């Protein structure tokens, strides 16, 4: 196999930069790549949680949980639903379905090399 030329490398980078599906997939993977955020997502697979419940389950401070919640919300992976004086957080299932489809498509392309 021949080495890629600098021009070919730049074309690959430009194609990636212009592919919104892959950019969104990368950003979502990056968001859940942190061990605490992965744990939050894993907990939310089962049911919704308040920040206080997440604090107890993960043995982390409120500020740490809030920081991770914000990042997951920015990627539209979780959402908060106001329940009286508390906010319960749950997964945005459509976002995970899209991520799943993108991953399958991306891995299929890799296996076709």
N, C-alpha and C positions, 0 to 999 in steps of 0.2 A: 504494500500500500504506500502510495506517495504521500509525502508531507503536504499539508495544506499551505497554500501561499498566503501571504498577509491579506491579499484582496479577498480570498475565499473566507478567511477567518472574519474579516469585516462584514462580508455578506451574511454569514451565519449570525453574527451579533445583531445586524440590522433586522434580519428576519425575526429573531427572537424579540427584539425591542418593539416590533410592530405586531406581535401576536398577543392580543389582549388575553386570550384564554390561558396561554402559558404564563404570562405575567401574573395573572390572578392566581393561578395554581401555585406558582412559586411563592407569592406573598402569603397565601393561606398555609402552605407547608411551613414557611418561616414562622408564622404566628403560632402554630401548634408545636413547633420544634422545641420550644422551651419546656423543660420538664414540668414546671408548675402549671403552665397553660395546657399542656397535654393532660395532666391530672384533672384539671377543671373540666375539660371536654369529656374526659372519660367518666367523670362523675355525672355530668349532665346528660350522658347517654341514657341514664336510668330514670331521672326525674329532674324537676327544676329545683334550684337551691337559691337561698338568700346569701348575701355576702357573709353574714354571721355564720351560717351553716358551713359555707366553704372554708371560712377561717378555722372552724373546729375540725373539719374533716382533713384539712391539709396542714394544720398546725402552723399557719402563717398569719401575719398581722393583717389588719383591715386594709392598710395602705398598700401592702404587697398584693393582696387579692384584687383590690380596686384597680391597681396598675395593670394587672394581667387581664382583668375584665375589659378594660378600655381597649387594649390591643386586640382582643378577640372581637369586640364590637366593631372596631374600625374595619376589620376584614369581613364583617357581616356573618360571622360564624356563630355568635350568640346574640340574644336580645334580652332586654329586661322588661318585665311586665309588672306594673305597679299593682300591689295587692294590699290595700289599706296603707299602712305606714311603711311597709316593706316593699322591696323590689325583688321579684324572683327571676332568676336567669335561666334561660333554656336555649337549647341548640336551635339554630336556623336550619332546619332539615333540608330545605331546598339548596342551601349553599353547600352542604355536604354531599347531596346528590350530584350537583354540578362538579364538585371536586372529584368525586368518584368517577364520573364519566370522563373527565379530563385525564385523570390518572390512567384509566383503562386505555384510552386512546393513545396517550403518550407511551405507555408500556408496550402497547401493540406495535407502535411505530418502531420502537427499539428492537423488538423481537423479529421484525421484518428486515433488519439490516443484513 
